[in-house]
């Protein structure tokens, strides 16, 4: 099974209006790339649990991009498998 070994670089880009958050795009790259072709999953915290929101494949160069734009702030998790998760805070 693959893991989050090495460096995983995440980019969260926000599109802002003067008064409110419109959407955030979540993308990143695994370096070195040990997970190409695998699915990466995005979960959102709901109470005491995390609910699956989206998934995408890791490209041959180690990059990934979730096609959905997220407007909600909160705690999220990225996961390759059950044992390899990273917690994100989107604000």
VMD Tcl script that draws the C-alpha trace (Angstrom):
set ca {
  {0.00 0.00 0.00}
  {1.18 3.51 -0.71}
  {1.80 6.07 1.98}
  {2.45 9.77 2.40}
  {6.22 9.17 2.45}
  {8.35 11.99 1.17}
  {7.08 15.50 0.78}
  {3.50 16.21 -0.16}
  {2.93 19.80 -1.25}
  {-0.61 21.19 -1.10}
  {-1.99 24.33 -2.64}
  {-5.27 25.82 -1.53}
  {-6.23 28.73 -3.72}
  {-9.09 30.96 -2.67}
  {-11.22 33.15 -4.86}
  {-12.36 36.02 -2.67}
  {-14.85 38.84 -2.94}
  {-14.43 41.87 -0.66}
  {-16.97 40.45 1.80}
  {-17.04 36.66 1.57}
  {-15.25 33.51 0.55}
  {-16.56 32.24 -2.79}
  {-14.63 29.00 -3.35}
  {-11.37 27.20 -2.73}
  {-9.55 24.85 -5.10}
  {-7.55 22.00 -3.64}
  {-4.58 20.66 -5.57}
  {-1.11 19.36 -4.77}
  {1.82 17.19 -5.74}
  {3.62 14.26 -4.14}
  {7.43 14.49 -4.26}
  {8.90 11.96 -4.64}
  {5.96 10.35 -6.38}
  {5.22 6.94 -4.83}
  {1.45 7.11 -5.35}
  {0.90 7.72 -9.08}
  {-2.35 6.26 -10.35}
  {-3.84 5.83 -6.88}
  {-7.01 7.53 -5.67}
  {-6.77 10.34 -3.12}
  {-9.86 11.02 -1.01}
  {-11.13 14.24 0.56}
  {-13.18 14.06 3.77}
  {-14.88 16.86 5.73}
  {-15.35 16.86 9.51}
  {-19.01 16.46 10.51}
  {-19.38 16.30 14.27}
  {-17.07 13.57 15.53}
  {-16.67 11.87 12.14}
  {-15.31 12.65 8.67}
  {-17.66 12.38 5.67}
  {-16.33 11.52 2.19}
  {-16.72 14.52 -0.15}
  {-14.67 13.80 -3.25}
  {-11.89 11.73 -4.77}
  {-9.44 12.09 -7.63}
  {-6.53 10.18 -9.16}
  {-2.88 11.04 -8.68}
  {-1.31 11.79 -12.08}
  {1.93 10.24 -13.38}
  {3.88 13.35 -12.28}
  {2.48 13.09 -8.72}
  {-0.01 15.94 -9.08}
  {-3.68 15.89 -8.15}
  {-6.59 18.32 -8.48}
  {-10.07 18.05 -7.01}
  {-12.56 19.33 -9.59}
  {-15.08 20.51 -6.99}
  {-14.65 24.00 -5.52}
  {-15.22 24.17 -1.79}
  {-16.88 27.17 -0.14}
  {-17.06 25.79 3.37}
  {-14.44 26.51 5.98}
  {-13.54 23.78 8.43}
  {-11.46 20.69 9.01}
  {-10.78 18.31 6.12}
  {-8.68 15.18 5.62}
  {-6.78 13.94 2.58}
  {-6.30 10.18 2.50}
  {-4.55 7.65 0.30}
  {-5.68 4.72 2.46}
  {-7.03 4.23 5.97}
  {-3.65 4.65 7.65}
  {-2.28 7.62 5.65}
  {-4.23 10.82 6.30}
  {-3.39 14.51 6.50}
  {-5.64 17.03 8.28}
  {-6.26 20.40 6.58}
  {-7.92 23.54 7.92}
  {-9.61 25.62 5.21}
  {-10.40 29.17 6.29}
}
mol new
graphics top color blue
foreach p $ca { graphics top sphere $p radius 0.5 }
foreach p [lrange $ca 0 end-1] q [lrange $ca 1 end] { graphics top cylinder $p $q radius 0.2 }
display resetview
